[in-house]
Amino acid sequence: MADSQQQLDIPASEQIGPTGRPLVEFPEPAPLDEHGPARIIAMVNQKGGVGKTTSTINLGAALAAYGRRVLLVDFDPQGALSVGLGLNPHDLELSVYNVLMQSRLDPHEVIATTAVDNIDVLPANIDLSAAEVQLVGEVAREQVLARALAKVADEYDVILIDCQPSLGLLTVNALTASHGVIIPLETEFFALRGVALLVETIEKVQDRLNPGLQIDGILATMFDGRTLHAREVIARVVEAFGDRVFDTVINRTVKFPDASVAAEPITSYAPTHPGAEAYRRLARELISRGGAP
């Protein structure tokens, strides 16, 4: 208790954050005079359960609260992002699958509004699992999503793509369509092992399909500062990736699954909770880094 009180008494600029670096205060972003074209960001990790969907929803909500127009793309056949925003994947007549497979379909016919101001969603359901096989025979198969999003990009400031836990053709489509990548990384040793393979895949996409793609940052999630293991993992991530690691760290808390059950972002479900502030801080950091307008 005394240690935490001492930490509180130290000016923020001199405090050491969970990444082992001095805490940085990121300014509240200025409002935008106009909207679009969007910066497209893929949320990618081939390991499941690392917080991709939670981070997509809550980062999107935090950016929206700062006046950014946001489109969330559910690119996982499980449809967890769609469910987390109050949609029932089983009731969808049209989904992102149709946008991919029917080139003449206007994405506006599929995009749904949400209960969160400034957030729309391009939903998904199990149909999307067939796209991986069906796209194999398509011309320029890696660029199908990019062509679809180009039709709506001018209407949004940020488009976040929630990818499935895989490095298959759908994820390559997301990387090809994107300007940046955020890698959510659970602060656990086995999660760390897969990052090198993911970075290798990103570099291949940069080399062959999308030279403008960049890694916006690695986001440490499910962090429990009470455990030596979590602190050691985050230290190794910072040692390996340096400034690519976001200063903002997302702590483990039951409030995230509670908010998911309520089908709303934590920023509205529990706006004063530290988890909500963490995603607002992440939004400010992303904008400060130039990763979002």
Phi, psi and omega in degrees: 000318180297321180298317181292326178293320177298320179299320180294329183284344180277135176306145184306323183293343181253356179285148176262126181276178182296341177278357181086002179251159178302140177296139179244134175266117181266131186291153174293130186289149177288150177294155180270141177280332179211165185247145176082167352288157187285147164268127186259129184232127176265132176262106194231134164196129183287350175271136178278162174071027181255002177099021180296308184293315178303317182289323178297311181297311188282326172294317177302316180294321179293318177296320179296323179294336176269016172088008178274138174277124191236135170246125176258127181254116176277109184243034179232123181303340178290339175068024184296323179295318179299315179297319181294347177248016172091009178262150176256109183304331181289340182266358185285126173279325178231146180216184179300334176302314180295324178297321180289317190269343180242094189299335181271356180286130178284122180304335178300334179288343184253328182298132181246145172282161179236175179285352181264125179304139176073008179240125169246163181224139170258102193279167179221159169214192187298340178304329184298335181297334179283338185296325182304318181283317186289333181284343184304324182270002183279149173287138182051049187298335181282350187247013184295314180295320179302318180295322180292315183290334178300336182285342183236355189300328183291347184267352185233161175266325181221135171241121179252128181252118178270104186274156176285159179285079184194158174248032182278197187295326179295316179295321176298322175300316180297317180293324180291330181278346193261157170268329184218165178230134168248130180252102173288132185228114175296136182280071182215142192304315184292332175292324181296325185297329184276351186294324180298320178295320179296315179298323177298318178296316179300318180295325176295318178295319176301318185287322191252333190232326189214079184298340180276356182293138177221154176276113180288328179167160174255126186252113178286125182238166177053038183278134175234099185295350179282344184258137177297324182302311181297319180294322179293320180297314182293327177295321179291323178296315180295321179298321184280323190242354173055233185290351175292342180277126177299143172293327179289132178237138181261116181282154175289133178201148179287348181295331180294309175296327176299316179294323179297318178297324179282355179059045174209158179294155179294336181295336175254330181291317180216072191298337181264359181291146178304330177296322178293318179294326179298318180286329173295320178295320178298319178298317178296320180294317180299317179293318179297326180282351183088010181278349177210151181288000000 
